[in-house]
């Protein structure tokens, strides 16, 4: 009787094992997470961030903790609105058109790209100054 029991258990196990081998294995489907594109806030080089903060601090009364914090906040807020490439181009157009009157400055001041970038930079900076509580 014991042999019949062992044979039945082994036979049943063998049937289960063979039936599971004969069928297709379940395919696991991996679902990729949904990723939304986010603008890089940290694509500005450190050197340019530091230069911006130091210029901002100098324009607002010198180095102290409050000015340093507010100016650091300002560049972060500007970086949220403009890519570094746009920021750099806008600063370049601003520097090259400043103090140039007439035809000499028209090359840098009058193109649509120059006007658009300078306007976007000015709007980003004024919004950042309000958000970061920079005193004029």
Beta strands, then each sheet from edge to edge (+ up, - down):
end
